[in-house]
Amino acid sequence: MKRILLFVLTNVLVVAVLGVVASLLGVNRYLTANGLNLTALLGFALVMGFGGAIISLLISKPMAKWSSGLRMIDNPQNADEAWIVDTVRKFADKAGIGMPEVGIFEGEPNAFATGAFKNSSLVAVSTGLLQGMTHEEIEAVIGHEVAHIANGDMVTMTLIQGVMNTFVVFLSRVIGYAVDSFLRRGDDRSSGPGIGYMITTIVLDIVLGFAAAIVVAWFSRQREFRADAGAAQLMGRKQPMMNALARLGGLPAGELPKAVEAMGITGKMGQLFATHPPIEERIAALQNAKG
C-alpha cells in the first residue's frame, strides 16, 4: 500500500510541476484560433516527455530507499556488511566511478542500482540474495549493478524514455487535431477542440504509450547483456556471472518497486514488455562472448 501511495503521489506531483513549467514557458497554448501551433506543441511535448523522465531520474535514489525499505550500510555492523561494502568499493574503483551508497532490503533474491549520476549512485542487494548465493555469485551480481552505473544506463534509459514520451505526446495531439478537423469540417461555430480531439488524444496516449513501452523495454534488455559482460570484465572471468544467473534462474525472483524494476538483476521473462532477457539467453550470450 505504501508503494502504491508513493507511486500515485509522485506522479500527481510530477504532472503538476510539468503543468506549471509548460504554463510559464507558454508552450501549453498550442491550440489557437488559427489551428495547431506545431512549434508550441513540440515545446509542450518536450517538457512533458523529458520533464517526467528527468524528474524520475533525479528522485530515483530517495524513491528507491523509501519504497524498498532499504537499510543503508553507512557503518558496517558485521563482517558480512563490511564485505559487501568492500566489494562495491573494489568494483567501483575498477570501473572508475565514485563509491555508491550501499543498502540491503528484505526480500527474495534480487539487486538493483539507481541514481542520477555515476559518482552519486546506489547499489542495493536483498537478504534473499545474500542468503541464497555464494560469495562469488554475489560478487558477480554486485559487479553487474556497478556495470550498470559505469555504463550510464540510468541516464541512457531516461533519455530513451524522454524521446518516446515526446513522440507520444506530439503525435497523439497532431492526429487528434486532424481527426477532430475531419469530423467538424464545414462547422465554423467553434474554433476550440471538439470531442473528437479529446477522445482521439486520450486513446492514442494509451495506445502509443504501450508501443513506446515496447521500444524502451527492448533497449533495457540490450542493456542487461552489456551489464552481464561488464560484470565478467570486472571479475576477470565470466563463469561467476554465469553461475549467478543460473542460480537466479532456479530461485524465485524478488519483486522490485516499479521505480527501480528496470535496474534489477532479474525481471519478468519472455514478454515484449520485459525489461530483462530470459536467463537462458543471458547465459548463452556470456558463453559466446570472447574472452
C-alpha positions as CSV (number, residue, x, y, z in Angstrom):
1,M,0.0,0.0,0.0
2,K,2.9,2.4,0.8
3,R,4.4,1.8,-2.6
4,I,1.1,2.4,-4.4
5,L,0.5,5.6,-2.5
6,L,4.0,6.8,-3.2
7,F,3.7,6.0,-6.9
8,V,0.4,7.8,-7.3
9,L,1.5,10.8,-5.2
10,T,4.8,11.1,-7.1
11,N,3.0,11.1,-10.5
12,V,0.5,13.7,-9.4
13,L,3.3,16.0,-8.2
14,V,5.3,15.4,-11.4
15,V,2.3,16.2,-13.6
16,A,1.6,19.3,-11.6
17,V,5.2,20.6,-11.8
18,L,5.3,19.9,-15.6
19,G,2.0,21.7,-16.0
20,V,3.4,24.8,-14.2
21,V,6.6,24.7,-16.3
22,A,4.6,24.4,-19.5
23,S,2.4,27.3,-18.5
24,L,5.4,29.5,-17.6
25,L,7.0,28.7,-21.0
26,G,3.8,29.3,-22.8
27,V,4.0,26.0,-24.7
28,N,0.7,24.8,-23.3
29,R,-1.2,27.1,-25.7
30,Y,-0.6,25.1,-28.8
31,L,-4.3,25.1,-29.8
32,T,-5.0,28.5,-31.3
33,A,-7.9,30.1,-33.3
34,N,-5.8,29.6,-36.4
35,G,-5.2,25.9,-35.9
36,L,-2.4,23.9,-34.3
37,N,0.8,25.7,-33.4
38,L,3.3,22.9,-34.1
39,T,6.2,24.8,-32.6
40,A,4.4,25.3,-29.3
41,L,3.2,21.7,-29.4
42,L,6.7,20.4,-29.8
43,G,7.8,22.5,-26.9
44,F,4.9,21.2,-24.8
45,A,5.8,17.6,-25.8
46,L,9.4,18.1,-24.9
47,V,8.5,19.5,-21.5
48,M,6.0,16.7,-20.8
49,G,8.2,13.9,-22.3
50,F,11.6,14.7,-21.0
51,G,10.4,16.5,-17.8
52,G,8.8,13.5,-16.3
53,A,11.7,11.2,-17.2
54,I,14.3,13.6,-15.8
55,I,12.4,14.2,-12.6
56,S,12.0,10.5,-12.1
57,L,15.8,10.1,-12.6
58,L,16.6,12.9,-10.1
59,I,14.4,11.4,-7.4
60,S,15.3,7.8,-8.1
61,K,17.6,7.3,-5.1
62,P,15.3,8.7,-2.4
63,M,12.3,6.9,-4.1
64,A,14.3,3.6,-4.0
65,K,15.3,4.0,-0.4
66,W,11.7,4.7,0.7
67,S,9.8,2.3,-1.5
68,S,12.2,-0.7,-0.9
69,G,12.6,-0.1,2.8
70,L,16.4,0.0,2.4
71,R,18.6,-0.3,5.4
72,M,21.7,1.8,4.4
73,I,25.1,0.4,5.4
74,D,26.8,3.7,6.5
75,N,28.9,2.0,9.1
76,P,29.1,-1.8,8.6
77,Q,27.9,-3.7,11.7
78,N,29.4,-7.1,11.0
79,A,31.8,-8.9,8.7
80,D,29.2,-9.6,6.0
81,E,28.2,-5.9,5.7
82,A,31.9,-4.9,5.6
83,W,32.5,-7.5,2.8
84,I,29.5,-6.1,0.8
85,V,30.8,-2.5,1.1
86,D,34.4,-3.6,0.3
87,T,33.1,-5.5,-2.8
88,V,31.2,-2.5,-4.1
89,R,34.2,-0.2,-3.5
90,K,36.6,-2.6,-5.3
91,F,34.4,-2.7,-8.4
92,A,33.6,1.0,-8.3
93,D,37.3,1.8,-8.2
94,K,38.0,-0.7,-11.1
95,A,35.1,0.8,-13.1
96,G,36.4,4.4,-12.5
97,I,33.2,5.7,-10.7
98,G,32.6,7.2,-7.3
99,M,31.8,5.0,-4.4
100,P,28.0,4.2,-4.5
101,E,25.8,4.2,-1.4
102,V,25.1,0.6,-0.3
103,G,21.9,-0.8,1.1
104,I,20.1,-4.0,2.0
105,F,16.4,-4.7,1.6
106,E,14.2,-7.6,2.8
107,G,13.0,-9.9,0.0
108,E,13.7,-12.7,-2.4
109,P,16.9,-12.8,-4.4
110,N,17.4,-9.6,-6.3
111,A,19.5,-6.4,-6.5
112,F,19.4,-3.1,-8.2
113,A,21.4,0.1,-8.9
114,T,20.0,3.6,-9.3
115,G,20.9,7.2,-9.1
116,A,21.1,10.2,-11.5
117,F,24.9,10.4,-11.6
118,K,27.8,7.9,-11.9
119,N,29.5,9.4,-8.9
120,S,26.4,9.6,-6.7
121,S,24.6,6.3,-7.1
122,L,23.2,3.5,-5.1
123,V,23.7,-0.3,-5.1
124,A,21.3,-2.5,-3.1
125,V,21.1,-6.2,-2.6
126,S,18.3,-8.3,-1.0
127,T,18.5,-10.5,2.1
128,G,17.4,-13.4,-0.1
129,L,20.3,-12.9,-2.5
130,L,22.8,-12.8,0.4
131,Q,21.3,-16.0,2.0
132,G,20.9,-18.0,-1.2
133,M,24.1,-17.4,-3.2
134,T,27.8,-18.0,-2.7
135,H,30.2,-15.0,-2.2
136,E,31.5,-15.4,-5.7
137,E,28.0,-15.3,-7.2
138,I,27.1,-12.3,-5.0
139,E,30.2,-10.6,-6.2
140,A,29.1,-11.2,-9.8
141,V,25.7,-9.7,-9.1
142,I,27.3,-6.6,-7.5
143,G,29.6,-6.3,-10.5
144,H,26.5,-6.4,-12.7
145,E,25.0,-3.5,-10.9
146,V,28.2,-1.5,-10.8
147,A,28.5,-2.1,-14.6
148,H,25.0,-0.5,-15.0
149,I,26.3,2.6,-13.2
150,A,29.6,2.7,-15.1
151,N,27.7,2.3,-18.4
152,G,25.5,5.3,-17.6
153,D,22.4,3.1,-18.0
154,M,20.2,5.1,-15.8
155,V,20.8,8.3,-17.9
156,T,20.5,6.4,-21.2
157,M,17.2,4.9,-20.2
158,T,16.0,8.3,-19.1
159,L,16.8,9.8,-22.5
160,I,15.2,7.0,-24.4
161,Q,12.1,7.2,-22.2
162,G,12.1,11.0,-22.8
163,V,12.2,10.6,-26.6
164,M,9.4,8.1,-26.6
165,N,7.3,10.2,-24.3
166,T,7.8,13.2,-26.6
167,F,6.7,11.3,-29.7
168,V,3.6,10.0,-27.9
169,V,2.5,13.5,-26.7
170,F,3.3,15.1,-30.0
171,L,1.8,12.5,-32.4
172,S,-1.4,11.9,-30.3
173,R,-2.2,15.6,-30.4
174,V,-1.4,16.1,-34.1
175,I,-3.5,13.1,-35.1
176,G,-6.2,14.1,-32.6
177,Y,-6.4,17.5,-34.2
178,A,-6.6,16.0,-37.7
179,V,-9.4,13.7,-36.7
180,D,-11.3,16.5,-35.0
181,S,-10.9,18.7,-38.0
182,F,-12.2,15.9,-40.3
183,L,-15.2,15.3,-38.1
184,R,-16.1,19.0,-37.8
185,R,-15.4,20.0,-41.4
186,G,-17.8,22.8,-42.5
187,D,-18.6,23.6,-38.9
188,D,-17.5,27.2,-38.1
189,R,-19.4,27.6,-34.9
190,S,-16.4,26.9,-32.6
191,S,-12.7,27.2,-33.1
192,G,-11.9,25.2,-29.9
193,P,-11.1,21.4,-29.8
194,G,-14.1,19.1,-30.0
195,I,-14.9,15.7,-28.6
196,G,-13.1,14.1,-31.5
197,Y,-9.8,15.7,-30.4
198,M,-10.2,14.8,-26.8
199,I,-11.2,11.2,-27.3
200,T,-8.5,10.6,-30.0
201,T,-5.8,12.1,-27.9
202,I,-6.7,10.0,-24.9
203,V,-6.9,6.8,-26.9
204,L,-3.6,7.5,-28.7
205,D,-1.8,8.5,-25.5
206,I,-2.7,5.0,-24.2
207,V,-2.0,3.0,-27.5
208,L,1.2,4.9,-28.4
209,G,2.3,4.7,-24.8
210,F,2.2,0.9,-25.0
211,A,4.1,1.0,-28.2
212,A,6.7,3.3,-26.6
213,A,7.0,0.9,-23.7
214,I,7.9,-1.9,-26.0
215,V,10.7,0.1,-27.5
216,V,12.0,1.1,-24.1
217,A,11.9,-2.5,-22.9
218,W,13.9,-3.6,-25.9
219,F,16.7,-1.1,-25.1
220,S,16.5,-2.3,-21.5
221,R,17.1,-5.9,-22.5
222,Q,20.2,-4.9,-24.6
223,R,21.5,-3.0,-21.6
224,E,21.3,-6.2,-19.4
225,F,23.6,-8.1,-21.8
226,R,26.1,-5.3,-21.5
227,A,25.9,-5.3,-17.7
228,D,26.4,-9.0,-17.6
229,A,29.5,-8.6,-19.8
230,G,30.7,-5.7,-17.6
231,A,30.4,-7.9,-14.5
232,A,32.5,-10.6,-16.2
233,Q,35.1,-7.9,-17.1
234,L,35.2,-6.5,-13.6
235,M,35.7,-10.0,-12.1
236,G,38.3,-11.0,-14.8
237,R,36.3,-14.1,-15.9
238,K,32.7,-14.8,-16.9
239,Q,32.0,-18.1,-15.1
240,P,30.9,-16.4,-11.8
241,M,28.3,-14.3,-13.6
242,M,27.1,-17.4,-15.5
243,N,26.8,-19.2,-12.2
244,A,24.9,-16.4,-10.6
245,L,22.4,-16.2,-13.5
246,A,22.0,-20.0,-13.4
247,R,21.2,-19.9,-9.7
248,L,18.9,-16.9,-10.1
249,G,17.1,-19.0,-12.7
250,G,16.3,-21.6,-10.1
251,L,15.3,-19.2,-7.4
252,P,12.1,-17.1,-7.0
253,A,12.8,-13.6,-8.4
254,G,12.2,-10.8,-5.9
255,E,9.6,-8.3,-6.9
256,L,11.0,-4.7,-7.1
257,P,9.2,-1.4,-6.9
258,K,8.3,-0.1,-10.4
259,A,10.7,2.8,-9.9
260,V,13.7,0.5,-9.9
261,E,12.5,-2.6,-11.6
262,A,14.4,-1.9,-14.8
263,M,17.7,-1.8,-12.9
264,G,17.2,-5.1,-11.1
265,I,19.2,-8.2,-11.7
266,T,16.0,-10.2,-12.6
267,G,12.7,-9.3,-14.2
268,K,9.7,-10.8,-16.0
269,M,10.8,-13.0,-18.8
270,G,9.7,-13.7,-22.4
271,Q,7.4,-10.8,-22.9
272,L,7.5,-7.7,-25.2
273,F,7.4,-5.5,-22.1
274,A,10.1,-7.4,-20.2
275,T,12.9,-5.2,-19.0
276,H,15.2,-8.3,-18.8
277,P,16.0,-11.0,-21.3
278,P,15.4,-14.7,-20.3
279,I,18.1,-16.1,-18.1
280,E,19.0,-18.7,-20.7
281,E,19.7,-16.0,-23.3
282,R,21.9,-14.1,-20.9
283,I,24.0,-17.2,-20.0
284,A,24.3,-18.1,-23.7
285,A,25.5,-14.6,-24.6
286,L,28.2,-14.8,-21.9
287,Q,29.2,-18.3,-23.1
288,N,29.6,-17.0,-26.7
289,A,31.4,-13.8,-25.7
290,K,35.1,-13.6,-26.5
291,G,37.5,-13.7,-23.5
